[in-house]
Amino acid sequence: MHFLGLAGMPRRIPDFPDSFNQWNTVASVGSIITLISTVFFGYIIFNTLVSNKRAGYNNWRYCTNFVFT
């Protein structure tokens, strides 16, 4: 949307000229990706709250917060 504004597309119009079609397609694909990731995140949160599984003590095995010298 930023690049559409820089290209001179006016705001709040129901139709746009064909010269802005590429950037509108990019913006539409970006919004679809955002929607899919938000739904996936909601599924993960819901699944975490509903399931009775407990996480292990250290699922990352050797990754800790300590710095070894």
Jmol script that loads the backbone (N, CA, C; Angstrom):
load data "model"
ATOM      1  N   MET A   1       0.825  -1.184   0.000  1.00  0.00           N
ATOM      2  CA  MET A   1       0.000   0.000   0.000  1.00  0.00           C
ATOM      3  C   MET A   1       0.874   1.255   0.000  1.00  0.00           C
ATOM      4  N   HIS A   2       2.033   1.152   0.615  1.00  0.00           N
ATOM      5  CA  HIS A   2       2.937   2.298   0.625  1.00  0.00           C
ATOM      6  C   HIS A   2       3.376   2.646  -0.794  1.00  0.00           C
ATOM      7  N   PHE A   3       3.727   1.624  -1.558  1.00  0.00           N
ATOM      8  CA  PHE A   3       4.180   1.869  -2.926  1.00  0.00           C
ATOM      9  C   PHE A   3       3.043   2.354  -3.820  1.00  0.00           C
ATOM     10  N   LEU A   4       1.821   1.931  -3.530  1.00  0.00           N
ATOM     11  CA  LEU A   4       0.678   2.450  -4.279  1.00  0.00           C
ATOM     12  C   LEU A   4       0.517   3.944  -4.038  1.00  0.00           C
ATOM     13  N   GLY A   5       0.680   4.363  -2.805  1.00  0.00           N
ATOM     14  CA  GLY A   5       0.587   5.781  -2.492  1.00  0.00           C
ATOM     15  C   GLY A   5       1.712   6.577  -3.135  1.00  0.00           C
ATOM     16  N   LEU A   6       2.912   5.991  -3.127  1.00  0.00           N
ATOM     17  CA  LEU A   6       4.031   6.675  -3.769  1.00  0.00           C
ATOM     18  C   LEU A   6       3.832   6.778  -5.282  1.00  0.00           C
ATOM     19  N   ALA A   7       3.151   5.811  -5.860  1.00  0.00           N
ATOM     20  CA  ALA A   7       2.906   5.834  -7.303  1.00  0.00           C
ATOM     21  C   ALA A   7       1.794   6.811  -7.671  1.00  0.00           C
ATOM     22  N   GLY A   8       1.077   7.328  -6.675  1.00  0.00           N
ATOM     23  CA  GLY A   8       0.063   8.344  -6.941  1.00  0.00           C
ATOM     24  C   GLY A   8      -1.368   7.861  -6.932  1.00  0.00           C
ATOM     25  N   MET A   9      -1.622   6.670  -6.411  1.00  0.00           N
ATOM     26  CA  MET A   9      -2.996   6.177  -6.363  1.00  0.00           C
ATOM     27  C   MET A   9      -3.782   6.946  -5.315  1.00  0.00           C
ATOM     28  N   PRO A  10      -4.915   7.531  -5.703  1.00  0.00           N
ATOM     29  CA  PRO A  10      -5.740   8.246  -4.721  1.00  0.00           C
ATOM     30  C   PRO A  10      -6.395   7.268  -3.744  1.00  0.00           C
ATOM     31  N   ARG A  11      -6.665   7.748  -2.535  1.00  0.00           N
ATOM     32  CA  ARG A  11      -7.270   6.902  -1.513  1.00  0.00           C
ATOM     33  C   ARG A  11      -8.787   6.994  -1.576  1.00  0.00           C
ATOM     34  N   ARG A  12      -9.418   5.957  -1.027  1.00  0.00           N
ATOM     35  CA  ARG A  12     -10.874   5.885  -0.859  1.00  0.00           C
ATOM     36  C   ARG A  12     -11.632   6.033  -2.174  1.00  0.00           C
ATOM     37  N   ILE A  13     -11.201   5.290  -3.174  1.00  0.00           N
ATOM     38  CA  ILE A  13     -11.945   5.255  -4.430  1.00  0.00           C
ATOM     39  C   ILE A  13     -12.374   3.811  -4.671  1.00  0.00           C
ATOM     40  N   PRO A  14     -13.553   3.593  -5.245  1.00  0.00           N
ATOM     41  CA  PRO A  14     -14.036   2.225  -5.420  1.00  0.00           C
ATOM     42  C   PRO A  14     -13.329   1.471  -6.540  1.00  0.00           C
ATOM     43  N   ASP A  15     -12.739   2.184  -7.489  1.00  0.00           N
ATOM     44  CA  ASP A  15     -12.074   1.547  -8.614  1.00  0.00           C
ATOM     45  C   ASP A  15     -10.713   2.196  -8.807  1.00  0.00           C
ATOM     46  N   PHE A  16      -9.774   1.473  -9.367  1.00  0.00           N
ATOM     47  CA  PHE A  16      -8.444   2.020  -9.559  1.00  0.00           C
ATOM     48  C   PHE A  16      -8.018   1.841 -11.009  1.00  0.00           C
ATOM     49  N   PRO A  17      -7.133   2.704 -11.494  1.00  0.00           N
ATOM     50  CA  PRO A  17      -6.633   2.546 -12.862  1.00  0.00           C
ATOM     51  C   PRO A  17      -5.811   1.265 -13.018  1.00  0.00           C
ATOM     52  N   ASP A  18      -5.726   0.778 -14.235  1.00  0.00           N
ATOM     53  CA  ASP A  18      -4.999  -0.466 -14.501  1.00  0.00           C
ATOM     54  C   ASP A  18      -3.503  -0.352 -14.234  1.00  0.00           C
ATOM     55  N   SER A  19      -2.986   0.840 -14.181  1.00  0.00           N
ATOM     56  CA  SER A  19      -1.549   0.990 -13.936  1.00  0.00           C
ATOM     57  C   SER A  19      -1.164   0.591 -12.513  1.00  0.00           C
ATOM     58  N   PHE A  20      -2.120   0.514 -11.611  1.00  0.00           N
ATOM     59  CA  PHE A  20      -1.849   0.127 -10.224  1.00  0.00           C
ATOM     60  C   PHE A  20      -2.170  -1.342  -9.955  1.00  0.00           C
ATOM     61  N   ASN A  21      -2.419  -2.106 -10.991  1.00  0.00           N
ATOM     62  CA  ASN A  21      -2.866  -3.491 -10.823  1.00  0.00           C
ATOM     63  C   ASN A  21      -1.805  -4.366 -10.161  1.00  0.00           C
ATOM     64  N   GLN A  22      -0.536  -4.192 -10.522  1.00  0.00           N
ATOM     65  CA  GLN A  22       0.519  -5.023  -9.942  1.00  0.00           C
ATOM     66  C   GLN A  22       0.628  -4.825  -8.437  1.00  0.00           C
ATOM     67  N   TRP A  23       0.671  -3.571  -7.996  1.00  0.00           N
ATOM     68  CA  TRP A  23       0.836  -3.327  -6.558  1.00  0.00           C
ATOM     69  C   TRP A  23      -0.413  -3.729  -5.781  1.00  0.00           C
ATOM     70  N   ASN A  24      -1.588  -3.620  -6.382  1.00  0.00           N
ATOM     71  CA  ASN A  24      -2.792  -4.094  -5.705  1.00  0.00           C
ATOM     72  C   ASN A  24      -2.787  -5.610  -5.570  1.00  0.00           C
ATOM     73  N   THR A  25      -2.235  -6.305  -6.562  1.00  0.00           N
ATOM     74  CA  THR A  25      -2.110  -7.760  -6.464  1.00  0.00           C
ATOM     75  C   THR A  25      -1.129  -8.139  -5.357  1.00  0.00           C
ATOM     76  N   VAL A  26      -0.022  -7.428  -5.261  1.00  0.00           N
ATOM     77  CA  VAL A  26       0.949  -7.684  -4.192  1.00  0.00           C
ATOM     78  C   VAL A  26       0.302  -7.444  -2.827  1.00  0.00           C
ATOM     79  N   ALA A  27      -0.459  -6.368  -2.696  1.00  0.00           N
ATOM     80  CA  ALA A  27      -1.131  -6.074  -1.425  1.00  0.00           C
ATOM     81  C   ALA A  27      -2.176  -7.136  -1.095  1.00  0.00           C
ATOM     82  N   SER A  28      -2.878  -7.640  -2.098  1.00  0.00           N
ATOM     83  CA  SER A  28      -3.884  -8.682  -1.864  1.00  0.00           C
ATOM     84  C   SER A  28      -3.234  -9.989  -1.426  1.00  0.00           C
ATOM     85  N   VAL A  29      -2.142 -10.367  -2.066  1.00  0.00           N
ATOM     86  CA  VAL A  29      -1.438 -11.588  -1.677  1.00  0.00           C
ATOM     87  C   VAL A  29      -0.891 -11.451  -0.254  1.00  0.00           C
ATOM     88  N   GLY A  30      -0.370 -10.286   0.081  1.00  0.00           N
ATOM     89  CA  GLY A  30       0.118 -10.056   1.436  1.00  0.00           C
ATOM     90  C   GLY A  30      -0.985 -10.168   2.475  1.00  0.00           C
ATOM     91  N   SER A  31      -2.166  -9.663   2.159  1.00  0.00           N
ATOM     92  CA  SER A  31      -3.269  -9.766   3.124  1.00  0.00           C
ATOM     93  C   SER A  31      -3.757 -11.201   3.262  1.00  0.00           C
ATOM     94  N   ILE A  32      -3.706 -11.975   2.192  1.00  0.00           N
ATOM     95  CA  ILE A  32      -4.092 -13.389   2.276  1.00  0.00           C
ATOM     96  C   ILE A  32      -3.092 -14.163   3.121  1.00  0.00           C
ATOM     97  N   ILE A  33      -1.803 -13.882   2.948  1.00  0.00           N
ATOM     98  CA  ILE A  33      -0.780 -14.536   3.774  1.00  0.00           C
ATOM     99  C   ILE A  33      -0.974 -14.174   5.242  1.00  0.00           C
ATOM    100  N   THR A  34      -1.290 -12.923   5.517  1.00  0.00           N
ATOM    101  CA  THR A  34      -1.536 -12.499   6.896  1.00  0.00           C
ATOM    102  C   THR A  34      -2.751 -13.207   7.483  1.00  0.00           C
ATOM    103  N   LEU A  35      -3.810 -13.353   6.702  1.00  0.00           N
ATOM    104  CA  LEU A  35      -5.006 -14.042   7.166  1.00  0.00           C
ATOM    105  C   LEU A  35      -4.713 -15.505   7.476  1.00  0.00           C
ATOM    106  N   ILE A  36      -3.999 -16.179   6.585  1.00  0.00           N
ATOM    107  CA  ILE A  36      -3.682 -17.591   6.807  1.00  0.00           C
ATOM    108  C   ILE A  36      -2.815 -17.766   8.050  1.00  0.00           C
ATOM    109  N   SER A  37      -1.826 -16.909   8.233  1.00  0.00           N
ATOM    110  CA  SER A  37      -0.960 -17.045   9.408  1.00  0.00           C
ATOM    111  C   SER A  37      -1.707 -16.725  10.696  1.00  0.00           C
ATOM    112  N   THR A  38      -2.648 -15.792  10.654  1.00  0.00           N
ATOM    113  CA  THR A  38      -3.441 -15.480  11.845  1.00  0.00           C
ATOM    114  C   THR A  38      -4.351 -16.645  12.217  1.00  0.00           C
ATOM    115  N   VAL A  39      -4.970 -17.275  11.232  1.00  0.00           N
ATOM    116  CA  VAL A  39      -5.818 -18.439  11.507  1.00  0.00           C
ATOM    117  C   VAL A  39      -4.979 -19.587  12.049  1.00  0.00           C
ATOM    118  N   PHE A  40      -3.803 -19.803  11.485  1.00  0.00           N
ATOM    119  CA  PHE A  40      -2.909 -20.855  11.970  1.00  0.00           C
ATOM    120  C   PHE A  40      -2.469 -20.583  13.403  1.00  0.00           C
ATOM    121  N   PHE A  41      -2.155 -19.336  13.713  1.00  0.00           N
ATOM    122  CA  PHE A  41      -1.777 -18.971  15.077  1.00  0.00           C
ATOM    123  C   PHE A  41      -2.937 -19.211  16.042  1.00  0.00           C
ATOM    124  N   GLY A  42      -4.150 -18.852  15.637  1.00  0.00           N
ATOM    125  CA  GLY A  42      -5.314 -19.105  16.469  1.00  0.00           C
ATOM    126  C   GLY A  42      -5.530 -20.587  16.709  1.00  0.00           C
ATOM    127  N   TYR A  43      -5.292 -21.399  15.676  1.00  0.00           N
ATOM    128  CA  TYR A  43      -5.410 -22.852  15.824  1.00  0.00           C
ATOM    129  C   TYR A  43      -4.387 -23.377  16.825  1.00  0.00           C
ATOM    130  N   ILE A  44      -3.161 -22.892  16.753  1.00  0.00           N
ATOM    131  CA  ILE A  44      -2.128 -23.339  17.675  1.00  0.00           C
ATOM    132  C   ILE A  44      -2.486 -22.963  19.115  1.00  0.00           C
ATOM    133  N   ILE A  45      -2.965 -21.737  19.317  1.00  0.00           N
ATOM    134  CA  ILE A  45      -3.362 -21.310  20.662  1.00  0.00           C
ATOM    135  C   ILE A  45      -4.524 -22.155  21.166  1.00  0.00           C
ATOM    136  N   PHE A  46      -5.536 -22.366  20.329  1.00  0.00           N
ATOM    137  CA  PHE A  46      -6.693 -23.174  20.723  1.00  0.00           C
ATOM    138  C   PHE A  46      -6.275 -24.599  21.046  1.00  0.00           C
ATOM    139  N   ASN A  47      -5.454 -25.184  20.195  1.00  0.00           N
ATOM    140  CA  ASN A  47      -5.007 -26.556  20.405  1.00  0.00           C
ATOM    141  C   ASN A  47      -4.171 -26.671  21.677  1.00  0.00           C
ATOM    142  N   THR A  48      -3.367 -25.676  21.965  1.00  0.00           N
ATOM    143  CA  THR A  48      -2.558 -25.692  23.182  1.00  0.00           C
ATOM    144  C   THR A  48      -3.434 -25.610  24.426  1.00  0.00           C
ATOM    145  N   LEU A  49      -4.454 -24.775  24.399  1.00  0.00           N
ATOM    146  CA  LEU A  49      -5.318 -24.619  25.570  1.00  0.00           C
ATOM    147  C   LEU A  49      -6.232 -25.815  25.788  1.00  0.00           C
ATOM    148  N   VAL A  50      -6.626 -26.496  24.725  1.00  0.00           N
ATOM    149  CA  VAL A  50      -7.584 -27.591  24.848  1.00  0.00           C
ATOM    150  C   VAL A  50      -6.894 -28.914  25.193  1.00  0.00           C
ATOM    151  N   SER A  51      -5.717 -29.151  24.642  1.00  0.00           N
ATOM    152  CA  SER A  51      -5.058 -30.436  24.867  1.00  0.00           C
ATOM    153  C   SER A  51      -4.500 -30.511  26.287  1.00  0.00           C
ATOM    154  N   ASN A  52      -4.323 -31.726  26.749  1.00  0.00           N
ATOM    155  CA  ASN A  52      -3.794 -31.933  28.092  1.00  0.00           C
ATOM    156  C   ASN A  52      -2.317 -32.286  28.081  1.00  0.00           C
ATOM    157  N   LYS A  53      -1.648 -32.133  26.951  1.00  0.00           N
ATOM    158  CA  LYS A  53      -0.236 -32.469  26.862  1.00  0.00           C
ATOM    159  C   LYS A  53       0.593 -31.431  27.603  1.00  0.00           C
ATOM    160  N   ARG A  54       1.622 -31.905  28.260  1.00  0.00           N
ATOM    161  CA  ARG A  54       2.550 -31.021  28.959  1.00  0.00           C
ATOM    162  C   ARG A  54       3.857 -31.006  28.190  1.00  0.00           C
ATOM    163  N   ALA A  55       4.467 -29.862  28.159  1.00  0.00           N
ATOM    164  CA  ALA A  55       5.775 -29.755  27.517  1.00  0.00           C
ATOM    165  C   ALA A  55       6.828 -30.356  28.426  1.00  0.00           C
ATOM    166  N   GLY A  56       7.862 -30.920  27.833  1.00  0.00           N
ATOM    167  CA  GLY A  56       8.944 -31.503  28.602  1.00  0.00           C
ATOM    168  C   GLY A  56       9.786 -30.426  29.255  1.00  0.00           C
ATOM    169  N   TYR A  57      10.740 -30.864  30.057  1.00  0.00           N
ATOM    170  CA  TYR A  57      11.584 -29.906  30.772  1.00  0.00           C
ATOM    171  C   TYR A  57      12.409 -29.075  29.812  1.00  0.00           C
ATOM    172  N   ASN A  58      13.082 -29.696  28.864  1.00  0.00           N
ATOM    173  CA  ASN A  58      13.918 -28.958  27.919  1.00  0.00           C
ATOM    174  C   ASN A  58      13.726 -29.567  26.538  1.00  0.00           C
ATOM    175  N   ASN A  59      12.747 -29.067  25.803  1.00  0.00           N
ATOM    176  CA  ASN A  59      12.469 -29.585  24.472  1.00  0.00           C
ATOM    177  C   ASN A  59      13.571 -29.255  23.479  1.00  0.00           C
ATOM    178  N   TRP A  60      14.359 -28.257  23.769  1.00  0.00           N
ATOM    179  CA  TRP A  60      15.405 -27.838  22.840  1.00  0.00           C
ATOM    180  C   TRP A  60      16.710 -28.576  23.096  1.00  0.00           C
ATOM    181  N   ARG A  61      16.715 -29.501  24.012  1.00  0.00           N
ATOM    182  CA  ARG A  61      17.846 -30.333  24.391  1.00  0.00           C
ATOM    183  C   ARG A  61      19.038 -29.512  24.871  1.00  0.00           C
ATOM    184  N   TYR A  62      19.935 -29.158  24.000  1.00  0.00           N
ATOM    185  CA  TYR A  62      21.180 -28.538  24.427  1.00  0.00           C
ATOM    186  C   TYR A  62      21.129 -27.010  24.398  1.00  0.00           C
ATOM    187  N   CYS A  63      20.061 -26.425  23.964  1.00  0.00           N
ATOM    188  CA  CYS A  63      19.958 -24.965  23.942  1.00  0.00           C
ATOM    189  C   CYS A  63      19.524 -24.475  25.323  1.00  0.00           C
ATOM    190  N   THR A  64      20.359 -23.697  25.950  1.00  0.00           N
ATOM    191  CA  THR A  64      20.023 -23.126  27.245  1.00  0.00           C
ATOM    192  C   THR A  64      20.347 -21.642  27.228  1.00  0.00           C
ATOM    193  N   ASN A  65      20.035 -20.983  28.285  1.00  0.00           N
ATOM    194  CA  ASN A  65      20.314 -19.548  28.370  1.00  0.00           C
ATOM    195  C   ASN A  65      21.700 -19.265  28.928  1.00  0.00           C
ATOM    196  N   PHE A  66      22.415 -20.298  29.285  1.00  0.00           N
ATOM    197  CA  PHE A  66      23.729 -20.122  29.884  1.00  0.00           C
ATOM    198  C   PHE A  66      24.789 -20.015  28.789  1.00  0.00           C
ATOM    199  N   VAL A  67      25.790 -19.204  29.043  1.00  0.00           N
ATOM    200  CA  VAL A  67      26.911 -19.070  28.119  1.00  0.00           C
ATOM    201  C   VAL A  67      28.073 -19.836  28.697  1.00  0.00           C
ATOM    202  N   PHE A  68      28.536 -20.819  27.962  1.00  0.00           N
ATOM    203  CA  PHE A  68      29.655 -21.629  28.413  1.00  0.00           C
ATOM    204  C   PHE A  68      30.928 -21.099  27.780  1.00  0.00           C
ATOM    205  N   THR A  69      31.958 -20.952  28.581  1.00  0.00           N
ATOM    206  CA  THR A  69      33.238 -20.467  28.055  1.00  0.00           C
ATOM    207  C   THR A  69      34.274 -21.550  28.067  1.00  0.00           C
TER     208      THR A  69
END
end "model"
wireframe off; spacefill off
backbone 0.3
color backbone group
